[in-house]
Amino acid sequence: MEKISKYSRFVPYLYFLAVIAYWFTHVNRSVGITAYPILLFGIPFLWQLIKPNNKLNFSLGITFVCLSSYMILAYLSDLFNIVTLSIQTKQFMVFGGAFVVANFVMALWMIRNSLNRSF
């Protein structure tokens, strides 16, 4: 149990790195070499894993809470405007909703890490 609590602070950074890696591979298959700037988004999260910085952690958390809040509003407005839903659309909405909620939870987790713990 002690190891879980010790390494649990790294979960949000690993989550966002996994999302960036997935986004990169998906765009790289369709677009090609122009997908490589996407990897630059992973630098702050990788930096937090290697050499944690409390101020960077807090600013990343606040930034992603704001972006996730905007994504939640966009998701809800899209959800309420769709009249007829096909099976594929319902599946997309479920996976999209899980992604939106996971982003918000991970961003809040980063803020909690910066407020409660010293690295």
N, C-alpha and C positions, 0 to 999 in steps of 0.2 A: 504494500500500500504506500510505503514511503517513496518508492521509485516512481509510482504513478503521479503522486503529487509533485515530485521533483521535476519530472519531464512534462507535466501537463501545460506548463507555460509556453511550450514550443508548438503546441497544437495549432493555434491560429496562423502562425507563420508557415508551417508546413502545409496547411490547408490552402492558403493563398498561393504558395509556390506550386502546388499541384494544379490549381485552377489556371495559373499562368502557363504551366507546361502543357496542359490540355488545350488551352486556347492557341498556343503557339503551334502545336502539332496539327490542330484542325485547320488553321489558316495556312500553314506551310504546305499542306497537301493541295489546297486549292489555288493559292496565290503564288507560292514559291518563295524566292529569296527576300521579298519585301516583308515577310513575316518576322524577320530577325529583330527589328526594333521592339517587338512585344517582349522579348527577353529582358529588356532594360527595366521593365516594371518589376521584375523579380529581385533587383539589386537591393532595395531597402529591406526586404524580408530576409534575404540571405545574410545581409549585414547584421540584422537582429539576431540571427542564429549564431553567427560567428563572434561578434563583439556587441552585445546588447547595449543600447543607449536609451535611457528613460525618456528623454525628450523626443527622440525619433519615434519611440513606441507610442507615446501619447498623441503625437501629431498624425501618425498612421491610423491610430484608432479613431480619432475625431474625423479624419478625412473619410474613412470607410464607413463610419456611422452615417455621415451626411449622404454619401453616395448610396448606401444601402437604404436609407430612408426614402430617397428619391426613387430608387428601384421598387420599393414596396408600393409607393403611391402610383407609379406607372403600371405595376402589375395589377393593382386593384382596379385602376381605371380601365385597363384592358379587360379584366375579368368581368366587370359590370357592363361593358359595351357589347359583348359578344352575345348574339341572340341564339343562334343555332350552333351547336358544338358537334363536330365530328369526333370520332374516337381518337384520331391522331391529334386533334386540337386539345382534347381533354388530357391526353398523355403529356403533351408539351406543357400545358398549364400546370400539371402536377409537378413535373421535373423542374420547370421554371420557378414555381413557388418554393420548392425545396431549396433551390439554389439561392433565391432571394433571402429566405429566412436564415439559411446557413451563413451567408455573408454578413447579415446583421448580427447574428449571435457571435461570430468570430471577431467582428469589429468591437463589440461590447466586451468580449473577453480580453482583447488587447488593451482596452482602456482600463479594465479591472487589474490587469497585470501591472500597468504603469502606476496605478494609484496604490495598490496594496503591497506590492513586493518591490524590493530593491534587488536588482540583478546582481 
